[in-house]
Amino acid sequence: MEKYTVRNKIRKLRFQNNEMTQEQLAEKAGVTRQTIIAIESAKYSPSLELAFRIALAFGVPLGDVFSYDPEDESNQIINK
């Protein structure tokens, strides 16, 4: 059975944008810093609306921030 993972480039984009802090991104996206931390560390997948707001904060298309990749479940068990 395949499992899908939402991946992101938030950390990379923050540093490419004048070393934007997590707090600054949170303010632009209208969420808490804790939410940005959870998304950036892939512990939480944002809603579609929030994903668009994050992309808008960086001024890039959604696909430049987030990707949705299938992973083989057996590989996940090995990698944990």
ABEGO torsion letter per residue (X at the ends): XBBBBBBBAAAAAAAABGGBBAAAAAAAAGBBAAAAAAAAAGABBBBAAAAAAAAAAAGBBAAAABBBBBBBAAAAAAAX
